[in-house]
Amino acid sequence: MSNKKLFNIPPEAQQKIAIIGAGAMGVSVASILSQLGIAKVTLLEAESTPLNHYSASLNNTGILHHFVYGGHFSTLELLFKQTLLFKKFMPDYVFEDDYVNYLAPNIKGNTAIYQKGVTIKDVSKNLIEIYNNHINNYPSEQIFGSAKELVQEIEPEVILCGTGDKNLFNGAVKVKQPVLNIGEYCSHLIQLLNKLIKKQKINLKTNHRVTNIQLSKQGFELQINQEKKLYFNTVINTAYARGLEIPIPSFSGEKQVGNIVKLKVYGLYKIPETLKTKIPQLIDSFSSTLLIRGEYGGIIKAGQNRLAIFYGLEYNQAELYIPLDKTPINLPQNWISWVRSETDYFDSRNEVSILQAIQKGVSQWIPWVAQLEPIKLKKNIQVYPGKKPANQLEAAKRDHNPIRYQYQHQTGEQYIHIPGGKLTSVIYHSFLIIHNLLKTYINKQILTEQEVKKHLRIDNNRTIIISPELEFLLGKELPQSSPEKREKIIRELNVY
């Protein structure tokens, strides 16, 4: 990790920037920003550790989506660009799978694949076209090999391991699409953060819950734990669902209608020894699998002998619509405290019954799932901006701009709120935010447009172009920690 700063502007011209929330997005933005030489970066985390049990990063299945929303070409294209950037920046060891199986069950229903007659083969052709276009524009970026290797038609028996009825499906493909090992990914981010803290590039303040944000002559005034106050030129709120609870400055310009907050669940399961003996390919060659349907399901490799499984009918447990004019926003307390609480949020159902229902739902297509051993239920709060979508295709279109709400201070500094997005989008969105912040320095004539474009620009096709120096800002060259250290972090994070 180099000590060289890409934009070496004088200290008096550097902004004081606060980043709220030390999850994947907060750590990524802080890590990139702190190494550019343009700001004094403070990372504020409400809990005692970064990437803690509240973090959406830890409760994610790890899929880097770029296929499931195939009915909407523009979204398919954008998510693929985001995955390309993720693959470029993150060390290979954080990936559990290099490809994902997709099965299209023979059922009717509204799904992103089947919008207006679009089939799984049509989506495959679209993805190959998108990749070919990218390679034509950027020949050195053949990150997934040739376009023909990207998507390959396969027989359902490969996925069913000989135990299911292939006639239940009308198509199956395997796609070069990484799935993150969440434990390894979070371990890498913690290692990166610790290196930058040691080099005094990031000031991490844990147990600092932001309870209010006001405007003042000193910039943005952040009230911490209802007690002390801190002041910053620019504030970036990456606190996901809990960030909605913070009253924020008045909006200027066009507003979003509101937010949809969803409580979602999936199960973690162990492959028993008897099943390993019966179907050895589950350990040797099985890849993460998604079932494409109106309410889809999936089996994600999530560590040694561990599978994360979700089933559409059980996945979305609750939903709350929050208009923006409702300030401050208070999420139901049992949504926020589910990690620490033993109380049963799910009314008359307990976690065991939901784990069983997830297994039963997916095993109707992939029978061996019924023989897995349930470990625990994982829960995640997801936030989607804008009004409630009419269907899955509308939902697919929501992911284009990470900067949902923005307040421009009279001095030119900003409050930016990023309440949510797909894990796929973390690195792409981080650079969109950095690109937005650099405009402030250009407008103040501290940096020139040419200086910025030398390292970071966005072309007309929404591809983010970065200099070779930028590729290392998320720890690409960091050596992997020892297995003991990684296992300790993963155990403390209680990922699996």
Buried (B, 14 or more C-beta within 10 A) or exposed (E): BEEEEBBEBEEEEBBBBBBBBBBBBBBBBBBBBBBBBBBBBBBBBBBEBBBBBBBBBBBBBBBBBBBBBBBBBEBBBBBBBBBBBBBBBBBEEBBBBBBBBBBBBEBEBBBBBBBEEBBBBBBBEBBBBBBBBBBEEBEEBBBBEEBEEBBEEBEBEBBBBEBBEBEBBBBBBBBBBBBBBBBBBBBBBBBBBEBBBEEEBBBBEBEBBBBBBEBEEEBBBBBBEEEEEBEBBBBBBBBBBBBBBBEBBEBEEEEBEBBBBBBBBBBBBBBEEEBBEEBEEBEEEBBBBBBBBBBBBBBBBBBEBBBBBBBBEBBBBBEBEBEBEEEEBEBEEEBBEBEEEEEEBBEEEEBEEBBBBBBBBBBBBBBBBEBBBBBEBBBBBBBBBBBEBEEBBBBBBBBEEBBBBBBBBEEBBBBBBBBBBBBBBBBBBBBBBBBBBBBBBBEEEBBEEEBBBEBBBEEEEBBBBBEEBBEBBBBEEBEBBEEEEBEEBBEEBEBB
